[in-house]
Amino acid sequence: MAISFTRAQVHNWRDGADGFFHWLNDVKPRVPSSRGGFEVFHPVDFQVSAVRDALARKENGDWRYTTLAFSFPRRHSKTTLMALLVLWRFTTRATQNIVCMATSERQITATGFALVRQIVLNSPALLHMVGKENVQQYRITYPELQNSIRTVSCNISGIYGEKITVAWMTELHAAQSEEPMQVLASSLGDTLNSWMLIDSTVDGIGGPLHRLEQLAESGEDETIFVRRIEYADLAEALEKSPPWIRRDWLKSRKAQLLPATFETQHLNRRTAATNSLFAPEDIAACREPLPLPVEKIGLEAWAAGRTWLAGGGLDRAYFGSLHGDKTIWTSVAKVASADGGEPHYVVLNQKNILGSMATGIKRAILDDGERYGLHNVVIEAYNAQDIGIWAQESNIPAELVHATNTAQTPAFLEFHRIVKEHRLHFSDKLEGLEKEMGTFLYELVNGSPRFGSDKFHDDRVYSLCWAIYSLRQNELAAYTLPNIICDSRSQYGRFCYLRTGDSILNCSKMCPTHAKVQGMYLQHRKSNIESDISLPDFFKNCVKVTGARLFSSF
């Protein structure tokens, strides 16, 4: 069936903001759906408001604004709105030369232009108007109106001197430089009613989007329109986010991301360039009157029968470092939670190795290996390859980790979460660690966190982070039994809770396995006073048997 529109419909499409919404209603562009596939775009209130305000006109009919910027939180359709504005202009005006700029060569076909191309290919009316043969990998043409949309990377050499009617810069906050955007904007000056389109989450203080906002708010440049949606906190985001944003996903993002990352990406709040990784009240909550080092017998008393594993982390400095860097060795215990929640971490030992000498480092690792039995050791590769080789030759489970952003980001994200949830415990004697945690900073660079600061020492924090990271792959059951050995020949044996039943039999008085489980149960009740769980239920839900189950037959 042929798709056609009346002359009156096409005429109405050109009528400013009203024309855009007439075009949406008639053309019915299809955009990616939250359920998968594509669905007809129906704007919600905040989208209608943003478009109407952005497409305001002067008395002579010209656009009031020639720079249009939408800054919304992630998944709030800012790119979709811009793609639809581009296609509206592409199909309603003639001789349009539209350029979509990606922030990198890798994203040239993966951001704004890719969405435009998808919308055309999946919208019957648009595909009929443009023609499938005119939809190419890097360019879309509309021969009837002599229009073109193409995508380019941030390489600006091919843009100079070109006459452009619409320039679109997507995700400006992630661009390495604003120069390409400025080159694009300079190519619009000799075209009446040209557009510079920008969609982006918020950038840092003093960034290019921030400066555009300042110019628009001050009235210094009346051609700039910026619509930024910002939420004060998670509660407001949950209340006001559009319906396609899953609320459980938003809560999960809050739990998993660093505070500044969540604020910029999902609240769209402009934060300071640098941020403290750990809040003072969280650091204080992790500080306890523990001995240093924590001896194994003290750790077992603290764990109260729960399963634990020990790991270590090394941050090595050069001898005589000009910045006063230190070589720090840290060992930690990962202790299963008594209530089945996430594990806790106890700093067992932290040592400053004088002179960064290899002999001192090896002695510290061997001592804690004998004391706790190290399950794994992370050695930061910088200046420590010799220690890594020694550990392998000595059959010490160890891994060399390069301090790249790929390794640091998940390590520090987990470290931050552990501290925030008060699952880290360290001795009040570790004043150096407490001080370093209080001054440990991170900053967002192109949307990614970068950790540490040249102004403050951070060796103790890094060493502890690697120690925690060393145990990342080890899941712990709260309580473990090596074996269950039962020599009872009673015909009622099958009713024992240690087998398949729920009963505590008379023979339990002489059963060594029952004695072990009962000891674990008493320790659990001591550390969980409000718990009313029964011994059989405790065994079924909290105890893992790691070895054999041996029962006598009767």
N, C-alpha and C positions, 0 to 999 in steps of 0.2 A: 504494500500500500504506500503510495507516494505521500511524502510529508510536505505540506505547503502552508504558507501563512498569507493572510490578506495584506494588502497595502497599508490598511489602517493599523494592523498589528505591528508591522515593521516600523511604521512612522512613530508609533507610541514608544517603541523601544529606545528611541533617542532622547526621551524627555527626562533627562537628569536622573535623580534617584528613583522617581516614579517609573521612569523608563527601564531602569535596571530590574525593578520588581515585576513589571509587565513582562520583561524578557524571561525572567525566571519562571513565571507562571505559564508562559506560552511554550518555551523551548524545553522546559523540564530537564535541566542538566542533572546527570547522575554522578554522585560522588561516592567514595568508599564508605561502606556501611560498617557500623560497630559489630554487626552480626556476620560480617563477611560479605563479599560481593559488592554490588553497587545499588544505591537507592536514590530516588529523586530528592533533590535538596529542598528542604523547607526551612527557611530561616527562623530562628527564635528571636526573642525580644532584643537581647543585647547585640545580636548581629544586625538586625534592622536598624537599631539606633546608631550603631557605628557607621554603617553605610550611608544612612541619610545625612548624618552630620558631615561625613567626609566628602560627599558629593554636593555640598552646598554651592549655590551659584551667586555670582554678582548680578547687579541690575541689568547689565548688558548681555547676560546669558553665559558668559565665560565661567569656567571653574574658579571658585574662590581659592581653592588650595591646589597647588601643583606638586607638593610633597605630601604623600599620604602614608602614615605609619600606623600599623596595628601591632600593639604589644600586649599579648594575652598570655596567661599561663599555658603550659604544655597541654596539648590535646584539646584546645579551645577553638579550633577551626580558623586560626588567623591565616594560615597558608591556603586553606580552602576558599576563604572569602576573597583573598587576593587573586587566586586562580580564576574565580568566577568573574571578578572585575576585568581581568585581562581578556577573558573570552567574550565578555559582553562588548568590550570595546573592539575586539578583533572582528566580531560579526555584525557590528552596527556602524562602523566608521570605515572610510576608505583610506588607502595609502598609509597603513599603519606599519611601522617598523618597530617591533617589540622585542626587547632583549631581556632574557631571564639570566641573572648571574648567580652561580653557585659559589659557596665559600671556598671550595677546593676543586682541583681537577677530578678527584675521586667522586665527588658528589654531582658532577655535571649533569648526569641523567637520573639523579636519585632524589631530587628535592622538588622545587616549584614546577619546573618544566615537566618533570615526570607526571605530576598530578594533572597538569593541563592536558597532557597527552592522554592519560587514562580517562579523563572526563569526556574528551572528544570521542574516543573509541567506544565508550560505553553509553553514550547519549545518542539515541537514534536521530533526533532532529539535528544535532550538531554534526554528526557524521555525514548525514545527507547533505547538509549545507556545504561543508568543507570538502568532502570527498575523501575516501579512505586512502586513495593513491597520493594524497597531499600530506598525509601524516607520516613523517619520517622520524628517524631516531633522534636527530638533533634539531629538526626544524619542522614547523607546520606552516603551510601556505594556504591562502584563500584567493585563488586567481581572480575570481569575479570582482573582488574589491581591491586587488593588488596588495594584499596584506601578508605579513610574515611574522611568525613568532619563532625565535631560536634561542638556544641555551649556550652560554659561554662560561668559562671558568674565570677565576680571578686574574688570569693573565690579561693585562690591560693593553698590550701592544696592538691588538687588532681592533680596538674600539676608538682610538683617537681619530678625530676628524669625521666620524660617522654621524649622520643625521638620524636621531632616534626620536620616536614619539612617546614610547612608554619604556621605562627601565624598571626592572623589578629585582630587588636585592632581598633574598630570603635568608633568615637566621643571621642577621647582621652581627649579633653578639658573638658569634663563633668565627667571624672573619679575622684573619691575621692582621689585616690593615684596612682602614677605611678608604684608602686611596682609590681602589677600583670603583667604589660607590661614588666618590666625588668625580671621577672621570666620566662615569655614566651620567651623573647629574649635569655635568658641563656639556654633554652632548644633546641636551634638551632645550637649550636656550633659544634657538631660532625656530621653534615649533610652537604655535599657539595652542594652549590647552594641553600641553604635554604633561606627563605624569612621571614622578619618581615614586615608586611603590616600595615600601619596606615592611616586612613582617619579621618579628623577632621576639623572643622572650627578653626580659630586661637585661641590660648590660651593667657594668660597674659604674661607680661614680666617676664622672668626667669622660665616659665613653661616648661614642658618636650618637647613639640613641638618646642618651641623657642630655647631650647638648641640644639636640633637636627639640626635646621636651622643654628645655629652658627657653629656647628662642620662641617657641609657640606660646608658652605660658606668659612670658614677659611682653608679648606683642611686638617684639623687635623684628620678627619676620612673619608677616601676616599670611604668607603663602604656605605655611607648614601646618599640617594637621596631625596630631598624635592622639590616639585613643589607647590608653593603657588601663587594663583591668588588674587590680591588685586586691589581694585578700589579706586581712590582718593576721589570720591564724588558720589553723586546720578547721576549727569549728565554722568559721565563715566560709571557707572553701567547700566544706561539706554541705552547707546550707545553700550556697549560691551557684555552685558549678552547674554547667548545663547537664541535661538529663543523661546524655550518653557517657558521662564520666562515671565509672564505677566507684562507689564510695569505699568499698573494701580495698580496691587498688590504691586509692588515695591514702588511706590509713597505712597501708603497707609501705608506700613510698615514704611516708613520714617516719616510719620505724626504721627503714633501711638506709636512708640518706643522711649525710651530714646536714646540720641545721641550715647552713648558708646555701647548700645545694638545693634543699627542699624549698627554701624561701624563694630563691631565684626562679627555679623551674616550675613550681606548682602553686606558689602564692604570687609570683611575679613581683616580688619585693626587691628593691635595690639595696643590697647590703654593702657593708664596708669592704675594702679590698682585702683586708686580713681579718681573721676570726680566730678566737681561741677554740681549740679542739675540745677541751675539757672545761666544764663549768666548775667554779670554785666549790660550790656546795656538793657536787658529785665527787670531787677529789677528797673532800673532807670525810664523806661517808665511807670511802674505801680505806681510810686510815684506821688501824687497829693496834692495840698494845700486844704485838706479837714479838717473839724473840728474833734475832737475826744472827746467824741463819736459823731457820725453822728446822729443828731436827726431825727425823722421820717419826719418832715416837710422838712428838708434838703435833705433827701433821695428821697422824692417824687418830689422835684424840680429837683434833679439830674436825676431821672428816666424819667422825662418829660412825664408823663402819661403812661409809659410802665408798664406792670405787673411785680411784684416782690414778692419774698418770703424770709423770714429770717430763718436762721438756726444757730446752735452753735456747738462749739467743746471744749472739756475739756481735757487738759493734766495735770495730777496731780502728783506732786512729794511728796516724803516722807518729813515730817518735819525735818529740820536740815540735809538735804542731804549733804553727804560728798563731792559730786561733784558740789555743788552749784546749783542743779537743782531747777527750779521754777514751781509753779502751775499757769498755764495760761488758762484763759477763753477768747474765741474769738467768736464774732457773726458776721455773714456776711449776705449780701442780694444778692440773685440771681436775676438779672434783665434781662428781655427779651430784645433781640436786636431790635433796631428800623428798621433794614433792613431785618429782617427775618433770620439773621445768628444765630450763637451760642451765648448763654447768657453771660453776664458780671457779675463779682462778686465785690462787694464793702465791704471792711472791715468796719463794723459799730462801733465795739468796741473791744478793747483787753486790758485785765486787768491782772495784776500780783496779785494773791491772797496771801497776806502776811501770812506766817506761815502755808500755805496749809490747813487752818482750814475749816471744813465743813460749818460752819455758813457763812463764807465769800464767799465760792463757791455758796451756795444756794442763798445768797443775790444777787450775780452778775447775776445768771441765771434768778431769778425772776424779777430783774430790767429790763433786756433786753427783757424778755417775755412781761412785761407791755409796754415797749417802742415800740417794733416792732411786737409782736405776733409771737413767735417762732414756725415754722412749724415742726421742728425736731431738736434733739440734739444728737450728738455722744459723748459718754463718754468713753475714753480709760479705759479698765477694770482694768489695773494695779493700785492697791491701791485706787480704786474708786467704789467698789461694793456698798458701803453705799450710795453714791450719786445716783447711778443707782436705787436703791430701793426707795430712797426718791422721785426721779423724777416720778417713776411709781405711788407711793402712792399719789403724788400731781397732777396727771393727766397731767403731762408735757410729750409731745411726745418725747421719748428718747430711745436710744439703746446703749447697751454696746458692744464695739468692742475690741477684743483682737489684740494687735499689732503684729500679725503674718505676715509672708511674703505674705500669701494669701490675707490678707486685705490691707496691706500697698502698695503692688505693684500697683493695679488698682487706689488706692487713690492718690499716688504720681505721677503716670503716667498722670492722668487727671490734677493734680495741675501743673505739669511741662508744659503741653500743654497750659493751661490757661495763665500762665505767659509768655510763649514764644510767644503767639498770642496777648499779651498785653490786655487781657480781665480781668485782676485783677487791682483793684484800691484801694490803701491804703493811709492813711494820711501821710504827710511828718513829722508828729510828732512821728510816730512809728519808731524811729531810731533803737530800739532794734530788731524789726522784720526785717528791712532792713539789719542790720548787720548779723543776723542769716541766712537769705536767701543767703547772699554772701559767707558764709562759710559752707553751708549745702552740704554735700558730699554723694555720693553713690559709691558703688563698685560692680563689677560683681563677683559673687562667683558661680563657676560651671554654668555660663551662666545666672544666676538669679541675679537681683539687690538686694543689701542690703543697707538700708538707714541710714543716720546719722553717727556721728563720736564721739569717746570718747574725741577728742581734743577740740571740740567746743560745745557751748550750742545750743540746737535745740528745746527748749520747745515751743517757739512762733511759729516756723514753723510747728511743729506737731499739735498744737492746731488749727492753721488756716487750715491745711490740713483736719483735722477731721470736721471742720465747713463746708468747701466746700463739703466734702464727705456726710454730713448729708442731702444735697439737691439733691443727685445724681438721685433719682427716680422721680423727679418732672419736668415735661415738662411744658414750659411756652409759651402761646400765647403772641404776642407782646402787644396787647391791648385787654381788656375784657370788656364786657357789662353784667351786672347781668341779665337784662331783656330788651325786647322791648315791650313797651306799646303804642299802637296807637288807639286813639278814633276818628280818622277822618272817616266820612261817605261819603267822596267824591267818585264818580264813577271812579276817576282816581287813587285811592289809590294803586291799584295793580302795577302801574308804579313807585311807590316810591322805591328808592334804598334800603330802610330798609325792603322792602318786596321782590318782585321778579323782580323789574324793575331796571332801571339805571338813573332815573330822580330825581332831587331835586324839590319837589313840593312847591307851595306857602304856604301850611300849615306848612312847616318846620319852619317858623318863630316863631310858637307857640308850637313846638314839643320839649319836654324836652329830648327825646332820641336823636333827631338830634343835639341838643345843646351839648350833651355829646360827640357824635361822632365828631362833628366839633371841639371841644376843643382838642380831641386826634389828629385829623388831623393837626391842627395848630401846636401842639407840635412836631408832626412828621416832618412837613416841616421845622420847626425851627432848628431841630437837623440834618436834611438831606436837606441842602440848594439846592443841585443839583437834588433832586427828583422832577419829574414833574407828579407824580401820581395824578389822580383826586380823589375827595372825594368819589364817589361811588366805584371806584376801590380800594381805601384805605380800605373802609369798608369790601368789599368782600375778600380781600387778607390778611388784617392785624388784623382784629377785630374778636374776638371769643365771641359769645353769650353763657353765661354759664347757663342762666335760661330759663324762658318762653318767648314765642313770642305771644303777645295778640293783636289781631286786631279786630276792630269793623266792623260789617257788615253794608252794606248800603241798 
